[in-house]
Amino acid sequence: MVEDDVVSDVTATLKPIAKSSGLGPDADVLSLCEWAAHRWCSGRLRPLLVTASPPVVVHRAGTPRRTTVVAEPSSPATTSLIERGGGVLRLPPTADQLPAILSAARVGPTLVVCPSVDGARALAARLRRTAVSVALVPDDWAQARGGVDVVIGARQAAFAPCPDLAVALLLDEHDEALQEERTPTWHARDVLVERARRAGAVFVAVSPTPSAMVRHERFVLAPPVEREAAAWPEVVAVDRRAVEPWKRSLVSDELIAELRDHARRVACVVNTKGQARLVACRQCRELARCESCGASVAEITEGTLTCASCSTSRATLCAACGSTAMARVKPGTARLRAEIEAAAHRSVLEVTGSSTFDDTSCDVFVGTEAVLHRVRRIDTVVFLDFDAELLAPRYRAAEQAMSLLVRAGRLVGPRGRGGKVLVQTTLVDHDVITSAVTGDPAVAAERETVRRRDLSLPPFSALALVEGDDAESFTTRLGSDVMVARHGEGFLVRASSPDVLADAVARAERPAGVRIEVDPPRV
């Protein structure tokens, strides 16, 4: 660390500095990095310093380009939140976020963080057309350091320079992309909250479905119920409770009706790639197992059941009753593509995160949730097996399921323009389904808060996942302020607050091979 006005005790003659590598984070951001390293239990400061530094050498800050922001449209709701000292704005999925940014910029220098680089770039381009001075980071890091009306970027922009910060604005707070996957697993939300506190600035979060973390002890402002519902798509819950589970197809009558309307482009979502691995007998309902080792077998090649454990193969027949009528318990996207294509009477394109395709070459798509990010101009989104999202073994499952519905809503547009989302489920009374159908996220949010409080889950506690060869011995040294339980190959640590958790980790001797994931999103 380098500071000004330091009196050295060294009596030897110091050599002059030959050259510098350029500007880095200022003193305030450097202090923020140190706080974040402690908050997310990082043994190293370097990853955060890299995040807070420009991607190329910057020798001088840009010339300040501040303006008097009067651009329209503005957001009275955002202005109201800022006047009361900050809070959460619940904005429907199809609503425009630009007015919120312009209202914040009228107050003073504004730092805006978005979940994606593409989203930040699109908003920066729109802001420039309103004559607002903008720095898109990390590309315009030097200009951001010099001073502009709006500094905007993806997750790492939470550490970007923004002199005289007045408003810290977080868009789509519910999005998981705002959390760093690598350790330290910092979240842009918490960094912005702390940064605003230190600068005496205002923190405002915007989201169609704010998380329990950001709602905790904050004022939430929402549009009138009727207007909010109108900005959601038409969400239809397809009740699958009456369908016999071992024989049912994920291609429902409601889906077929959408597929055969050739005027509509349809995207089908199921988070199971390729061919499903588990098969079961339609006759006796016995799960197919290997005769040698007892592991489950899969029909990787048609007509042959193969054990992934010992590679033993046999013909596709049931070992219990001899029937050849077998069914995949949960078909994957590859098998579903053929089924949907047969039902639609038109071609279907399978989409994965790594596939390359032209989305104008087809009007029906099937894939994992990647399809929601990689296709455009969709009229109907169909979640083929939404129970898998609602019942996922994660405490954030309900919020993550709601986030998928938000993404689908943005893709198809509001109900007034024909946007439709079909949700195939047996849990038609689930809070998430009720919120989506009515266009009122408060239903799921309120019940989720009660559940978190009853189970002492974040934000009413703090969690960390500890993994590594020495994880067990390390957790025994954390002291009585935390609770420790085995979780898979690692250990789950719970404390009453993030500060208590961070202090406990800081006090314990930490082996080099231990990995600590604070606020784990998939636990």
C-alpha positions as CSV (number, residue, x, y, z in Angstrom):
1,M,0.0,0.0,0.0
2,V,1.3,3.5,-0.9
3,E,0.2,6.5,1.2
4,D,1.1,10.2,1.2
5,D,3.0,12.1,3.9
6,V,4.6,9.0,5.4
7,V,7.8,9.6,7.5
8,S,10.1,6.7,7.0
9,D,12.3,5.2,9.8
10,V,14.8,3.9,7.1
11,T,18.1,5.8,7.3
12,A,19.5,4.3,4.0
13,T,19.3,6.3,0.8
14,L,16.3,5.2,-1.2
15,K,16.5,4.9,-5.0
16,P,14.1,6.9,-7.1
17,I,11.0,5.2,-8.6
18,A,12.0,4.4,-12.2
19,K,8.5,4.1,-13.6
20,S,4.9,3.3,-12.6
21,S,2.5,0.9,-14.2
22,G,-0.4,3.4,-14.2
23,L,-3.4,4.3,-12.1
24,G,-5.2,1.8,-10.0
25,P,-8.1,2.0,-7.5
26,D,-8.1,5.1,-5.3
27,A,-7.9,5.0,-1.5
28,D,-11.6,4.7,-1.0
29,V,-12.0,1.7,-3.4
30,L,-8.8,0.2,-2.0
31,S,-10.4,0.3,1.5
32,L,-13.6,-1.2,0.0
33,C,-11.5,-4.1,-1.4
34,E,-10.0,-4.8,2.0
35,W,-13.5,-4.8,3.5
36,A,-14.8,-7.2,0.8
37,A,-11.8,-9.5,1.4
38,H,-12.8,-9.8,5.1
39,R,-16.5,-10.0,4.4
40,W,-16.2,-12.9,1.9
41,C,-13.4,-14.6,3.9
42,S,-10.8,-14.3,1.3
43,G,-7.2,-15.1,2.2
44,R,-6.0,-12.9,-0.7
45,L,-6.7,-9.3,-1.6
46,R,-5.3,-9.6,-5.1
47,P,-8.5,-10.9,-6.9
48,L,-10.4,-7.9,-5.6
49,L,-7.7,-5.5,-6.6
50,V,-7.6,-6.9,-10.1
51,T,-11.4,-6.5,-10.3
52,A,-11.1,-2.8,-9.2
53,S,-8.2,-2.0,-11.6
54,P,-8.4,-1.0,-15.3
55,P,-7.9,-3.8,-17.8
56,V,-5.1,-1.8,-19.5
57,V,-2.5,0.7,-18.2
58,V,-4.1,4.1,-17.5
59,H,-1.6,6.9,-16.8
60,R,-4.1,9.7,-16.2
61,A,-7.7,10.2,-15.4
62,G,-10.0,11.6,-18.1
63,T,-11.2,15.2,-18.2
64,P,-14.3,15.6,-16.0
65,R,-17.5,15.7,-18.1
66,R,-20.3,16.5,-15.7
67,T,-23.6,17.9,-17.0
68,T,-26.8,19.1,-15.5
69,V,-29.0,16.1,-16.2
70,V,-32.5,17.1,-17.3
71,A,-33.2,14.3,-19.7
72,E,-36.6,12.6,-19.9
73,P,-38.3,10.3,-19.2
74,S,-37.8,10.3,-15.4
75,S,-39.1,7.9,-12.8
76,P,-41.1,9.6,-10.0
77,A,-40.9,6.3,-8.0
78,T,-37.1,6.3,-8.1
79,T,-37.0,10.0,-7.1
80,S,-39.3,9.2,-4.2
81,L,-37.0,6.4,-3.0
82,I,-33.9,8.6,-3.3
83,E,-35.6,11.4,-1.3
84,R,-36.4,8.9,1.5
85,G,-32.8,7.7,1.6
86,G,-33.0,4.7,-0.7
87,G,-34.8,1.4,-0.9
88,V,-36.1,-1.2,-3.4
89,L,-38.1,-0.5,-6.5
90,R,-40.2,-3.4,-7.7
91,L,-40.4,-2.8,-11.4
92,P,-42.3,-5.3,-13.7
93,P,-40.2,-7.4,-16.0
94,T,-41.2,-5.6,-19.2
95,A,-40.9,-2.1,-17.8
96,D,-38.1,0.2,-19.0
97,Q,-35.2,0.8,-16.6
98,L,-33.8,3.9,-18.3
99,P,-36.1,6.4,-16.4
100,A,-34.8,5.1,-13.1
101,I,-31.2,5.8,-14.2
102,L,-32.0,9.3,-15.4
103,S,-33.8,10.1,-12.2
104,A,-30.8,9.0,-10.2
105,A,-28.4,11.0,-12.4
106,R,-30.3,14.2,-11.7
107,V,-29.2,13.9,-8.0
108,G,-25.5,13.5,-8.8
109,P,-22.9,11.1,-10.0
110,T,-24.5,7.7,-10.3
111,L,-22.9,4.2,-10.3
112,V,-25.1,1.7,-12.1
113,V,-24.5,-2.1,-12.0
114,C,-26.2,-4.5,-14.4
115,P,-26.1,-8.3,-14.5
116,S,-24.7,-8.5,-18.0
117,V,-22.1,-6.7,-20.2
118,D,-24.6,-6.6,-23.1
119,G,-27.3,-5.0,-20.9
120,A,-24.8,-2.4,-19.6
121,R,-23.7,-1.6,-23.2
122,A,-27.2,-1.2,-24.4
123,L,-28.2,1.1,-21.6
124,A,-25.0,3.1,-22.0
125,A,-25.8,3.7,-25.7
126,R,-29.3,4.9,-24.8
127,L,-28.0,7.2,-22.1
128,R,-25.6,8.8,-24.6
129,R,-28.4,9.6,-26.9
130,T,-30.0,11.7,-24.1
131,A,-26.8,13.8,-23.8
132,V,-25.9,12.4,-20.4
133,S,-22.1,11.9,-20.0
134,V,-21.5,8.1,-19.6
135,A,-18.5,5.9,-18.8
136,L,-19.0,2.2,-19.7
137,V,-16.5,0.2,-17.6
138,P,-14.1,-1.4,-17.9
139,D,-13.6,0.1,-21.4
140,D,-14.0,3.8,-20.2
141,W,-12.2,3.3,-16.8
142,A,-10.1,6.5,-17.3
143,Q,-13.1,8.6,-18.0
144,A,-15.0,7.1,-15.1
145,R,-12.0,8.1,-12.9
146,G,-12.2,11.6,-14.3
147,G,-15.9,12.0,-13.5
148,V,-19.1,11.6,-15.5
149,D,-22.8,11.7,-14.8
150,V,-23.2,7.9,-15.0
151,V,-20.7,5.1,-14.6
152,I,-22.3,1.8,-15.8
153,G,-21.1,-1.7,-16.2
154,A,-21.6,-5.4,-15.2
155,R,-20.8,-6.9,-11.9
156,Q,-17.2,-5.7,-11.6
157,A,-18.5,-2.1,-11.9
158,A,-19.3,-2.2,-8.2
159,F,-15.6,-1.4,-7.7
160,A,-15.3,1.1,-10.6
161,P,-14.2,4.7,-9.9
162,C,-17.1,7.2,-9.5
163,P,-15.9,10.4,-7.8
164,D,-18.4,12.2,-5.6
165,L,-20.8,9.2,-5.7
166,A,-24.4,10.3,-5.0
167,V,-26.5,7.2,-6.0
168,A,-25.6,3.6,-6.3
169,L,-28.2,1.9,-8.5
170,L,-28.4,-1.9,-8.9
171,L,-30.5,-3.2,-11.7
172,D,-32.1,-6.7,-11.7
173,E,-31.0,-7.4,-8.2
174,H,-32.5,-10.9,-8.3
175,D,-30.1,-12.0,-11.1
176,E,-27.5,-14.6,-10.0
177,A,-24.9,-13.1,-12.4
178,L,-24.4,-10.3,-9.9
179,Q,-22.5,-12.8,-7.6
180,E,-18.9,-13.8,-8.4
181,E,-18.7,-17.6,-8.9
182,R,-15.0,-17.8,-8.0
183,T,-13.7,-17.2,-4.5
184,P,-14.1,-14.7,-3.0
185,T,-17.8,-15.0,-3.9
186,W,-18.6,-11.3,-3.5
187,H,-22.0,-10.0,-4.5
188,A,-22.4,-6.6,-6.2
189,R,-25.5,-5.8,-4.0
190,D,-23.6,-6.0,-0.8
191,V,-20.6,-4.2,-2.2
192,L,-22.8,-1.3,-3.4
193,V,-24.6,-1.1,-0.1
194,E,-21.3,-0.8,1.8
195,R,-19.9,1.6,-0.8
196,A,-22.9,3.9,-0.6
197,R,-22.8,3.8,3.2
198,R,-19.1,4.9,3.2
199,A,-19.7,7.7,0.7
200,G,-22.9,9.0,2.3
201,A,-24.7,8.1,-1.0
202,V,-28.1,6.5,-1.6
203,F,-28.5,2.8,-2.5
204,V,-31.5,1.9,-4.7
205,A,-32.1,-1.7,-6.0
206,V,-34.4,-2.3,-8.9
207,S,-36.0,-5.7,-9.7
208,P,-39.2,-7.4,-10.8
209,T,-38.8,-9.9,-7.9
210,P,-36.4,-8.5,-5.3
211,S,-34.6,-11.1,-3.2
212,A,-35.2,-11.6,0.5
213,M,-31.7,-10.3,1.1
214,V,-32.3,-6.9,-0.4
215,R,-35.8,-6.6,1.0
216,H,-34.6,-7.2,4.6
217,E,-35.2,-4.0,6.6
218,R,-35.6,-1.9,3.5
219,F,-38.6,0.0,2.1
220,V,-40.1,-1.6,-1.1
221,L,-41.9,0.6,-3.5
222,A,-44.2,-1.1,-6.1
223,P,-46.5,0.1,-8.8
224,P,-50.3,-0.2,-8.3
225,V,-51.4,-3.9,-8.5
226,E,-53.3,-3.5,-11.7
227,R,-50.5,-1.8,-13.6
228,E,-47.9,-4.2,-12.3
229,A,-50.0,-7.2,-13.4
230,A,-50.5,-5.8,-16.8
231,A,-46.8,-5.5,-17.4
232,W,-46.4,-9.3,-16.8
233,P,-47.1,-11.8,-19.5
234,E,-50.1,-14.1,-19.3
235,V,-48.9,-16.9,-17.2
236,V,-50.9,-20.2,-17.4
237,A,-50.4,-23.0,-14.9
238,V,-50.9,-26.3,-16.7
239,D,-52.1,-28.7,-14.0
240,R,-50.3,-32.1,-14.4
241,R,-51.6,-33.7,-11.2
242,A,-54.1,-35.9,-13.0
243,V,-51.5,-37.4,-15.4
244,E,-50.1,-40.8,-14.4
245,P,-46.5,-40.0,-13.6
246,W,-44.8,-43.1,-15.1
247,K,-46.6,-42.8,-18.4
248,R,-47.0,-39.1,-18.9
249,S,-45.3,-37.2,-21.6
250,L,-44.1,-33.6,-21.1
251,V,-45.9,-32.7,-24.3
252,S,-49.3,-31.6,-22.9
253,D,-52.5,-30.7,-24.8
254,E,-51.9,-27.0,-23.9
255,L,-48.4,-27.2,-25.4
256,I,-49.6,-28.9,-28.5
257,A,-52.2,-26.1,-29.1
258,E,-49.3,-23.5,-28.9
259,L,-47.1,-25.6,-31.2
260,R,-49.7,-26.0,-33.9
261,D,-50.4,-22.3,-34.1
262,H,-47.9,-21.5,-36.8
263,A,-48.2,-17.8,-36.2
264,R,-46.4,-18.2,-32.8
265,R,-42.8,-18.8,-32.0
266,V,-42.4,-21.2,-29.1
267,A,-39.5,-21.9,-26.8
268,C,-39.7,-25.0,-24.5
269,V,-37.5,-25.1,-21.4
270,V,-36.3,-28.1,-19.5
271,N,-33.1,-28.2,-17.5
272,T,-32.1,-31.8,-18.6
273,K,-29.6,-32.0,-21.4
274,G,-29.4,-34.7,-24.1
275,Q,-31.1,-38.1,-23.5
276,A,-32.4,-38.8,-20.0
277,R,-30.3,-41.5,-18.3
278,L,-32.9,-43.1,-16.0
279,V,-35.4,-45.6,-17.4
280,A,-38.2,-47.6,-15.7
281,C,-40.5,-50.4,-16.7
282,R,-44.0,-49.2,-17.8
283,Q,-45.5,-52.5,-16.8
284,C,-44.2,-53.0,-13.2
285,R,-42.7,-49.5,-12.7
286,E,-39.4,-51.0,-11.5
287,L,-36.4,-48.7,-12.1
288,A,-33.9,-50.4,-14.4
289,R,-30.8,-51.5,-12.6
290,C,-27.5,-53.3,-13.5
291,E,-27.6,-57.1,-12.9
292,S,-23.9,-57.0,-12.0
293,C,-23.4,-54.0,-9.6
294,G,-27.0,-52.8,-8.9
295,A,-26.4,-49.3,-10.3
296,S,-29.0,-47.6,-12.5
297,V,-28.7,-48.2,-16.2
298,A,-29.4,-45.9,-19.1
299,E,-30.5,-46.3,-22.7
300,I,-27.7,-44.4,-24.3
301,T,-27.9,-46.4,-27.5
302,E,-31.5,-47.3,-28.6
303,G,-32.3,-50.9,-27.7
304,T,-29.5,-51.3,-25.2
305,L,-29.3,-50.6,-21.5
306,T,-25.8,-49.7,-20.3
307,C,-24.4,-49.4,-16.8
308,A,-22.3,-46.2,-16.4
309,S,-20.6,-47.8,-13.4
310,C,-19.3,-51.1,-14.7
311,S,-20.2,-50.8,-18.5
312,T,-22.3,-54.0,-18.4
313,S,-24.9,-54.0,-21.2
314,R,-28.1,-55.9,-21.9
315,A,-31.1,-55.7,-24.2
316,T,-33.8,-53.1,-23.3
317,L,-36.0,-55.2,-21.1
318,C,-37.1,-55.2,-17.5
319,A,-35.0,-57.6,-15.2
320,A,-38.0,-57.9,-12.8
321,C,-40.9,-58.8,-15.2
322,G,-39.3,-59.2,-18.6
323,S,-41.3,-56.4,-20.3
324,T,-39.7,-54.6,-23.1
325,A,-41.9,-51.5,-22.5
326,M,-39.5,-49.1,-20.9
327,A,-39.9,-45.3,-20.4
328,R,-37.4,-42.6,-19.6
329,V,-38.3,-41.1,-16.2
330,K,-37.3,-37.6,-17.3
331,P,-36.6,-37.1,-20.9
332,G,-33.8,-34.7,-21.8
333,T,-33.8,-32.1,-24.5
334,A,-32.6,-34.4,-27.3
335,R,-35.5,-36.8,-26.8
336,L,-38.0,-34.0,-26.3
337,R,-37.0,-32.4,-29.5
338,A,-38.2,-35.5,-31.4
339,E,-41.5,-35.6,-29.4
340,I,-42.2,-31.9,-29.8
341,E,-41.3,-32.0,-33.5
342,A,-43.9,-34.8,-34.0
343,A,-46.5,-32.9,-32.1
344,A,-45.9,-29.5,-33.8
345,H,-45.7,-30.8,-37.4
346,R,-42.9,-28.3,-37.9
347,S,-39.1,-28.4,-37.3
348,V,-37.7,-28.0,-33.8
349,L,-34.2,-26.7,-32.9
350,E,-32.4,-28.0,-29.8
351,V,-30.6,-25.2,-28.0
352,T,-27.8,-25.5,-25.4
353,G,-25.4,-23.1,-23.9
354,S,-22.7,-24.1,-26.3
355,S,-24.7,-24.7,-29.5
356,T,-24.3,-22.4,-32.5
357,F,-27.4,-21.6,-34.5
358,D,-29.4,-19.0,-36.5
359,D,-32.6,-18.3,-34.5
360,T,-34.3,-17.1,-37.7
361,S,-34.1,-20.6,-39.3
362,C,-36.8,-22.1,-37.0
363,D,-39.8,-21.1,-35.0
364,V,-39.8,-23.8,-32.3
365,F,-37.0,-24.3,-29.8
366,V,-36.3,-26.7,-27.0
367,G,-33.4,-26.5,-24.6
368,T,-32.2,-25.7,-21.1
369,E,-32.7,-22.3,-19.6
370,A,-30.0,-21.1,-22.1
371,V,-32.8,-20.9,-24.6
372,L,-34.1,-17.9,-22.8
373,H,-30.9,-16.0,-23.4
374,R,-30.1,-17.1,-26.9
375,V,-33.3,-16.7,-28.9
376,R,-35.3,-13.6,-29.8
377,R,-38.9,-12.7,-30.8
378,I,-40.6,-15.5,-28.9
379,D,-44.4,-15.4,-28.4
380,T,-44.7,-18.3,-25.9
381,V,-42.3,-19.8,-23.4
382,V,-43.2,-23.3,-22.0
383,F,-41.6,-24.6,-18.9
384,L,-42.0,-28.4,-19.4
385,D,-41.1,-29.6,-15.9
386,F,-41.3,-26.6,-13.5
387,D,-41.5,-28.9,-10.5
388,A,-37.8,-29.5,-10.9
389,E,-37.1,-25.8,-10.3
390,L,-39.6,-25.4,-7.4
391,L,-38.4,-28.6,-5.6
392,A,-34.6,-28.1,-6.2
393,P,-32.6,-29.0,-3.1
394,R,-31.5,-25.3,-2.6
395,Y,-32.8,-22.8,-0.1
396,R,-33.0,-20.2,-2.8
397,A,-35.1,-22.5,-5.2
398,A,-38.2,-20.4,-5.0
399,E,-36.3,-17.2,-5.9
400,Q,-34.4,-18.9,-8.7
401,A,-37.6,-20.2,-10.1
402,M,-39.2,-16.8,-10.0
403,S,-36.1,-15.4,-11.8
404,L,-36.7,-17.8,-14.6
405,L,-40.3,-16.6,-15.0
406,V,-39.0,-13.0,-15.1
407,R,-36.6,-13.9,-17.9
408,A,-39.4,-15.6,-19.8
409,G,-41.6,-12.6,-19.3
410,R,-39.0,-10.2,-20.8
411,L,-38.7,-12.5,-23.8
412,V,-42.4,-12.8,-24.7
413,G,-43.5,-9.3,-23.5
414,P,-46.6,-8.2,-21.6
415,R,-50.0,-9.9,-21.9
416,G,-51.4,-6.9,-23.7
417,R,-49.1,-7.7,-26.7
418,G,-49.8,-11.4,-26.6
419,G,-47.0,-12.6,-24.4
420,K,-47.7,-16.0,-22.8
421,V,-45.8,-18.3,-20.5
422,L,-47.0,-21.9,-19.9
423,V,-45.9,-23.5,-16.6
424,Q,-46.4,-27.3,-16.5
425,T,-46.5,-28.3,-12.8
426,T,-48.2,-30.5,-10.2
427,L,-47.7,-27.7,-7.7
428,V,-50.4,-25.3,-8.9
429,D,-50.9,-23.8,-5.5
430,H,-47.2,-23.0,-4.9
431,D,-46.5,-19.4,-3.9
432,V,-44.3,-18.8,-7.0
433,I,-47.0,-20.0,-9.4
434,T,-49.6,-17.8,-7.6
435,S,-47.4,-14.8,-7.9
436,A,-46.7,-15.4,-11.6
437,V,-50.3,-16.0,-12.6
438,T,-51.6,-13.0,-10.7
439,G,-48.6,-10.8,-11.6
440,D,-48.0,-10.0,-8.0
441,P,-44.5,-11.0,-6.7
442,A,-45.4,-9.9,-3.2
443,V,-47.3,-13.1,-2.6
444,A,-44.2,-15.3,-3.0
445,A,-41.9,-12.7,-1.4
446,E,-43.8,-12.4,1.9
447,R,-44.1,-16.1,2.4
448,E,-40.4,-16.6,1.5
449,T,-39.4,-14.1,4.2
450,V,-41.5,-16.0,6.8
451,R,-39.9,-19.3,5.8
452,R,-36.4,-17.9,5.9
453,R,-37.1,-16.4,9.4
454,D,-38.5,-19.7,10.7
455,L,-35.6,-21.7,9.4
456,S,-32.9,-19.1,10.3
457,L,-31.7,-18.8,6.7
458,P,-30.2,-15.7,5.1
459,P,-30.8,-12.8,5.6
460,F,-31.5,-14.0,9.2
461,S,-28.2,-15.7,9.3
462,A,-25.0,-16.1,7.2
463,L,-23.8,-19.3,5.5
464,A,-20.5,-20.5,4.1
465,L,-19.5,-23.7,2.4
466,V,-16.0,-24.9,3.4
467,E,-14.3,-27.5,1.1
468,G,-10.9,-29.0,0.8
469,D,-8.6,-31.7,2.3
470,D,-8.3,-29.8,5.6
471,A,-11.9,-28.5,5.7
472,E,-12.9,-30.6,8.7
473,S,-9.9,-29.7,10.9
474,F,-10.3,-26.0,9.9
475,T,-14.0,-25.9,10.9
476,T,-13.2,-27.2,14.3
477,R,-11.1,-24.1,14.9
478,L,-13.9,-21.6,14.1
479,G,-15.1,-21.4,17.7
480,S,-18.6,-21.4,19.4
481,D,-19.9,-18.4,17.4
482,V,-20.8,-20.6,14.5
483,M,-22.5,-23.9,13.8
484,V,-21.0,-26.5,11.5
485,A,-22.7,-29.4,9.7
486,R,-21.4,-31.8,7.0
487,H,-22.7,-30.9,3.5
488,G,-21.8,-33.3,0.7
489,E,-18.0,-33.4,0.5
490,G,-17.6,-30.3,2.5
491,F,-19.0,-28.5,5.6
492,L,-21.7,-25.9,5.9
493,V,-21.0,-23.1,8.4
494,R,-23.8,-21.0,9.8
495,A,-23.4,-17.7,11.9
496,S,-25.8,-15.1,13.1
497,S,-24.6,-12.5,10.7
498,P,-21.9,-12.0,8.0
499,D,-19.7,-10.0,10.4
500,V,-19.8,-12.8,13.0
501,L,-18.9,-15.4,10.2
502,A,-16.1,-13.3,8.8
503,D,-14.6,-12.6,12.2
504,A,-14.7,-16.3,13.1
505,V,-12.9,-17.3,9.9
506,A,-10.3,-14.5,10.3
507,R,-9.4,-15.7,13.9
508,A,-8.8,-19.3,12.8
509,E,-5.6,-20.6,11.3
510,R,-6.5,-21.4,7.7
511,P,-4.7,-24.1,5.7
512,A,-3.7,-23.3,2.1
513,G,-6.0,-25.9,0.6
514,V,-9.3,-24.8,2.1
515,R,-11.8,-23.1,-0.1
516,I,-14.5,-20.9,1.5
517,E,-17.6,-20.0,-0.5
518,V,-19.6,-17.4,1.4
519,D,-23.3,-17.0,0.5
520,P,-23.3,-20.1,-1.6
521,P,-26.0,-19.7,-4.3
522,R,-26.5,-23.4,-4.9
523,V,-26.9,-24.7,-1.3
